[in-house]
Amino acid sequence: MRVLADNFGSPDLIDVAIALSKRGFNFIYINGKSKACDLLKNNQQYFKDTIFHDYTDALAGIPAPEVDVSSFRPLGTDLIHPLSLYESSVLSMMTRIDFDNLDFSEKQYRYYQYVWYWYNVLSILKPDIVIFRDVPHVAYNTVLYYIAKQLGIKTVIFRKFSCIMYRVVYQHDLFDYKEIREEYQRLKLAKIGEQDVDNSLKDFYNGLNYIHTEKGFSKQYMAISRFAGKEKAVEVFPKFDRVLKNIKNYTFFSTFFNYLRLLFHRFEICSINKKTELGLTIKWRNFWHARVRARFRKEYESLQVNNVDFSRPYIYMPLHRQPEGSTNPMGGIFDNQILAIDLLAATLPEGWLLYVKEHPTQWRFPLAHLGRYNNYYRLINRHKNIRLISTAVSGFDLIDHSKAVATITGTAGFEAIMRGKPALIFGFPSYRDCEGVLQVSNFNDCLEAVKKVYDGYIPDKMNVLRFMQAAKNMTVNAYINIYHGRNSGLSYEQNIKNLTDGLYKACLS
C-alpha cells in the first residue's frame, strides 16, 4: 500500500511508520518537522525511497527537494472551482502564520500554489491512502485533504478522542464519525442495559472520576496550565519573581547570559513565508500582541455581568478559544461564533437569556489576538437577550442551572449531556451523534432545537451510556503525544503497538 503521511514529525510516529512498513506499507511521502528527516535517514531500510517534505517548507509553499515540478500541470478553473467552498477557510488559516502582513491577493496566490502543488503530487505519485495525524487545520494540509477527497483517494485521520481519556479515534472523513455512529445504532437496537456497559464508563458518567470544580471534570479535556509556559514568550523582560528566584539559586548570571543568547539567536518560525527571526524580534511582537489581547479583555470586562441570575431560564454558550482547529475547520461557517449567537438570540423564547462566557485562555494564548477583533464583544452584546458572563463564574454552575448548552464543537456540550442537559451543536465534534445533541446549521434547525429545549427535552441516560460504550468500542487505547499520555498506564512500546494496530485496521477498512 502506497502511503502519503502528513505531520509525522515525532519519534513515536516514525516508529509507527516503521511498524506499518513491516506489514507491507510503503511510505512514499512524509511531511514533518525537520528532526523527522534524521529519523528517516537512520532507518533507510524502511524509507530509502521516501520523499521527505519539511513542515515549514510546506507551509511556505516550497516543494520537497526530491519533487521535480517542471512538468506539473498549471491551474485552471477545473481545479480551482471544485475547491472554492474551502478557500476562505484556508485563507483564514494562513492569517494565523502571516507575520509579514501580506496583501490578500498574495495570500490567495499562495493558496493557489498549494492547490497546484498537492494536486500534481497526488496525481503523479498516486498514493493509495493519505494519513493525517490530527485534524488537518493548517493551510497546506487542509488543501491536501480536500484534494485527496476530490481525487477519490482514501484518507485516514487519527487523533485524540476528546470524550474519553487515552483513546484515539480513526476516521475516514473529517466531518463524519461513521464507525462510532454505526456501532451506537447497533447497541441501541440491541437494547444493551447498564450491566453491559463498562464500569469505568458508568463511573465516569456518575461522576466518580471527577470533582465538581472547574479543575475536575474538564481537566481531562483541557489542561489550561499547559499554556502557562507560553506566557513567558510575551515578556520582553523576565518577571521580578523569576529574577529573584535565580538570585537565590545562584543561577542569575548563567540564566542572564542564556537569556541574552536567546534574544540574539535566529529561530526558524512557522510562517507562510519561509523565514528566521531574532529572538528579540519574536519577543517584541509577542509583547505587542499581548497588549492587543489586553485591550480585548478590557472591552469584555466593561460589558460583563458579574452576578448571574440563575433563576432566569437561559441557554449557556461558552466561547471557543480561537484560532483553533476546533472551529476552523470543524465549525464550518460557525468558526465565526457570532453567527451562532445571532441564531440563538433570534430564536430564544420570550423571557429567556443567552449567557455567553469567554474562554479562560483566550486572553493568554499567544495567537489569541487573531481570534477576536475590535468591537467583537459589543457585537455579541447588542442583543437585548444576551449577557456576557464573567470568566470567574463556574462553568459547571452555568451548565447545571441552564436549560441547555450551546457550542460549536466544545467539550462543554458533552459535559452538559453527561450532566443531563441537551446540547445545541453547530459544528462537528466527535460526540455529534450522541443522545442529547441537537444539531444546528440554520435558522429552522435552531428554532426547532430551542423549541425542543423549551418543551423540556433531556437526554436519556441509557442512550448516553450506549454512545460512550460505542465510542470506546470503536477507538483505541493509546495516546498521540507524551503530554496526553501522562498517567495512561501504557508503556511506550504498548502505545506504539496500539496506535499501529488501529491505523493498520483503519487503512484496510
N, C-alpha and C positions, 0 to 999 in steps of 0.2 A: 504494500500500500504506500503510495507516494504522498508525503505529508508536508504541508507548509505550517510551521508553528509560529505563533505570534506571542511576544512577551515571555519568551523562555530565557530569561537572563540571570537565573539564580542557580547555584549548585544543585539544589534539590530537584529542580525541573530538568536540568541536564541529566541527572540520574534517572529520572522518569523516562526521558527520551532514550537513554541507553537501554533501559529495561524493555521499552517498546521495540527498539531496534532488534533486540534479541528474539523478539516474537515476529519478526518479518516486516516491521515498519521501516520505510526508507525516508528519512528526513532530508528532503531536497532543499529546504529553505528554512532558516530560523532567524526571526527578529529578536533582538535582545540588547541589553546593555553591554558595554564593551568587555566586561570581565567574562561574559559568556564565550567570547571568541577564544580566549585562552583555554577554557574548559573543553571546547570543541577540538582545539589543536592537540590537547593532551589525550584525546580519545579518538584518534584518527581512524582506528579500525571500524568505528561506527559512523563517523561523519566525514569520511575522506572526500566525498563529492558534495557535501552540504554547502550551500551558499549562505554566508552569514551577513546579516544587514544590521548595522549598528542602529540602536533605537533613536539616537539624536540625529543621525543622518536621515532616517525615515521621516522623522518629524519635519526636518528641513527640506524634504523633497529631493534629497540626494540619493541616487541609485546605489545599490550594493556594488562594490568594486568588480565582482565577477560577472555582472549583468551588462551585456552589450545592448545599448538602447538604440543603436544606429538604424536598426531595422524595425523599430517599433512603429505600429500604425498610429498616425495622428488622429486627434479627436475630431468628432463631428456631432451633430445633433443626435445621431443614432445612439451614441454612447452617453451623452450628457442628459438628454431629456428623461430617460427612464430613472435617473437618479435625482432628478430635480426636487423631489419631495424631501430629500435628506440634506440638501445643500445648506440651508440656513442652520441646521443643527451642527454641521461640520464647521461652518464659519464661526459659530459661537464657540466651539471647542478651540478653534485656532486663536481666538481672542485671549484665552487663558495664558497662552505662551507667546504672545506678541509683545516683546519688550522694546520694539522699535517704532511702535505706533504706525504700522504700515497703512497705506491707503486701502480702502475697501476693495478697489479694483485689483490691487496687487495680491491681497489675500484670496480673492476669488480666483485669480490665475493660479495661485499655489494649490487651491482646491482642484482646479482642472489638471494640474500636474500630478496630483495624487491619483485622480481617475485614470489619466493616461498611463501612468507607470503600472499601477496594480492591475488594470485591465490587460495590459500586454504581458505582464509577468504570469498571470494566471492562464492566459490564453496559450502562451508558449510552453510553460513548464507543465501545465495540465496536472496539477495535484489532484489526488482522489478525495482529499479532505483538507480543510483548513481548521486548525485547532487554536482556540483563543484562551489564554489564561486570563480569566476575568471578563467581565462585560467590556466589549470594545467601546471605549469612551474617550479616546484621544483621536485627533483629526485623521491621521493616516490609517489607523486600523479600523476605524468606523467605515471609511471608504472601502477598505479591503473586504470587510464583512459584507457590505451591500453588493459589491461587485461579484463576490463569490456566490451570493444568493441569485443574482441576475444570471450568472453563467450556469446555474444548476449544480454547483459544487457543494458537496456535503460540508456542513460546519458543525463543530462541537465547541461549546463554551463550558468551561468548568470554573466554578467559583465557590466561595464560602456561602453556605446556606444560612441565611440570617436568622431563621426562626428556631433552629435547634443547634446547640453548641457542638463544635467539632464534627460537622457534617459538610460534605462537599456535594454540590448538585451539578449534574451534567445535563446540558440541554442542547438541542439542535437549532432552536430558534430563539433569538434574543427576547422576543415578547411572548413566548409560549412555553408553558411547563407541562407539555403533553403527557409525559410519563407519570408525573405526580397526579395530574388530573384524572387520568385513566385508572390508576391504582385507587384513587379516592372514590371514584364511581364504583369500582369493583367492591370495595369494602362497605360502601353504603348499600349496595344491592345484596351483599351477603349479610347485612344487618349484624355486623360483629358487635358484641357488647363490651362493656368496660373490662370484663375479665380477659378479653382478647387483646387489650392494649397494653403495651409495655409499661411496667410500673414506673419507670423513670419519666415517661411522658405524663402519666397521671399525676405523679408528684409535682412535676413541672407545672402542670395546669392548676393544680390545687395550691400552688404557692409554697411548697416545702423547700424549694431551692432558691428562694429569693426573699429579700427583706422589703417591706413596704416603704421604700425610700427611693429617691432618685438614683442612688448609687447601688441599688439592689438589682431588681429585675433588669433594668435597661443596661446595667453594667455589662451584661452578657452580650449586648449588641454594639454598644458604642462606648469605648473607653476614652472618655474625654481627656484623661490625663496624658494620653499619648501625644497630644498636641502641645503639651506644656513646653517640651524641649524646643519646639519650633519657634516659640515666642522669643527665644534668645536671638534669633536671626534678625529681629526688627530693631535690636538695640545697637545704636552706634557706639555707645559706651556701656560697659557692664554695669549692672546694678550694684549699689553700695554694699549690700549684704554679701554678695559673692566676692567682692574685693576683700571685705573684712574676713571672710572665711579663708581666703587664700593667704592672707597675712598671718592668721592664727595657725595655719597649717605649714607655714614657712615655704609656701609654693608661689608667692606673689611674683617674684622676678621671672621664674620659669614660665608661669602662666602668661605674664605680661608679654614676654618675647614671643611666645607661641601665638598670642593674640595679634601682635604686630605682623608676624609672618603670614597669618591667615588673611589679614587685611590687604596685604600686597601680593598675595598669591592669586594667580589667574585660575578660575574654575570654569569648566565646561558646563553650560546651562542648557536645559531642555527648552528649545525655542524653535519657532518656525523659520528662523534664520540661524544656521549653524554659527555659534559664536562662543567666545570665552569672555569672562568679565573679572575684574579685580574684586576681591572680597569686599573692599571698601565700597565699591560701586553697588554691589548687591545689598550690602547693609544699608546704605543710604536710601536706595529705592524702597527696601522693605520698611524703613523708618517712615518714609513719606506715605506709603500705603497704610501704615498703622494710623497715621493722622487722619487719613480719609475714613478708615473704619471707625475711628473715634467720633468723627462728625456724624456718621450714620447712627451710631449708638446714641448720641445726644439727641438726634431727631426722634428716635424711637422712644426714648425715656421721657421726652417732653409730651408725648401723646399717650403714654401707657396708663393703665389703671392698676393701682397697687392693691386695692381691696376688692376682691372678686365677690360678686353676689352669686353664691351657689344656689340660691333659691329660685333664680330665674331659669326657665328652660333654655338650654343652649347646646350648640354643637361646638366641639373643641377642635381647632386646627393648629397643630404645631408646625411651624415653617421648617423647611429643609435648610441645612447648611448648603450654600452654593458658592462656586460652581462645583458640581459633583456628578458622577455617573448615575446617581440615584434619580436625578431629574432630567439630565441630558446624557444619554438618550432615553432612559427608562420612563420618563414622564411624558414623552412626546411634546405636544404643544404646551402642556402644563409645566414644562420647565419654567415658563413664566407663571409663577404661582398665583399672581393676581388674577389671571383668567379663571382659575378655580374659585378664588374668593368671590369674584363678581358673580359667578353662577350661584354660589351658595347664598350670597346676600339677596339675590333676586328671587330665590325660591323658599326662603325661610318662612314659616308660618308667622302670623301677626303675634307680636309679643316675644318671639324667640330672638336670641342673640347668637352671633358667631364670635367666639373667643379665639383670638389669634395670638400665638406666643412665638417669639423669635427663638431660633435655635441657640442653645447656650454657647456654642463655639463660633458663631457667625462673626463676632467682633474680635476673635483671637486668631482664627485660621489665616495663615499668611496670604492666601489668594482670595480671601472673602470679600475684599473691596470690589471684586468683579461680580459678585452675586447680588449686590444692591446698588442703587443709584440715587441721586438726589431726588427727594420727594417720594421715594418708594413707599415709605410708611404712611405718608399723607394720602397717597392714592388708595391705600388699603382703608385708612380711617375715614375716608369721605363718605362711606356708607353709614347711615344712622343706626343700623342694627349690628354694627361691628365694634368690638372693643379690643384694643391691643393690651395684652396682659404682661405684667412684669415677669421677667425670666426667673425671678426669685420664687414665684408661685409654683408649688409642687405639680409636676405633670401628672402624677398619679391621682392627686386630688381633683385635678381638672378632668381626668378621664372618668373617675368614679362618680362625679356629680353630673356628668354630661348625659345628654340623650344619645349622642353618637360622637365618633371621632372622624374627622376628615383629614386625608393626607394624600400626597401624590403617590409615593411608594414607601413611606417611612414605617419603621417597625412599631411606631406608636399605634398604627392601625391594628397590628397583630396583638399588641399589648391590650388594646381595647377589647378585641374579641375574646382574649383569654380572661378578661375581667367582666365578660357578659354584656358588652356593648357592641352595637353594629359599627362597621367602618365604611365610610364613603371613600372609595379609592379611584383616583383619577389617572393613575399610571399602571405600571406592570410589575408589581412586586412579586416575590416568589410565593407569597400566600394568596395570590389573586383569586384562586379557585376555592378558597376555604369558605366554609359556612360562616356567615356573618358579614361577608364582603358584599357591598352594594357598589357595582361598577358604574362609573360615571364618565361619559365622554362628551355630553352635550346638554342643552337646557332641559330637554324632555327627560333624559336619564336622571338629571339632578332633581327635577320636580318629583319624579316617581320615587326616587330614593328617599328624599326628605319626607314624602307622604308616608312611606313605609315606616320610617322612624317615628313620625307623628302618631301613627296608628299603634305604636307600641311593640314593634318587632324587636326581638332579642335573639341572639344566636343560640342554636340548640347545642348544648354541651356535648352530647354524644357525637354529633357530626363534626364538631371541632376536634374531638379526640380521634375520630376516624381520619380526619385530614392529617393530623400530626403523625398518626401511625403510617399513613400512606407516604408522607414526606420522608419519614425515617426509612421505610422500606425501599424507597427509590433514590436515596442518597447514600454516600459512602462515609464511613467513619475515618476522617482524615482532616488535615489542615494544609493550607497552601503556603503559609509563611510561619516562621517561628513565633512571631508575636501572637497570632491567632491560636497557636498550638500549645500555649502555656497551660499547664495543668490538665492536658488532654489524656495523659497516661500512655500515650503512644510513643514508642521509640522511633528514632529517625528511620530505621530500616523498615519497620512495620508501616509507617506513614507512606514511605515511597512505594511499598508494595500495594497498599490500599489505593493510592492515587493511580498507580499504573493499571491495576485490575479494573478500576472504574472507568478509566479513559479507554482502555482496550475494548471493554464491553460497549461503551457508548459509540466508539468509532465503527464497530461492526454491526451495530443495531440499525 
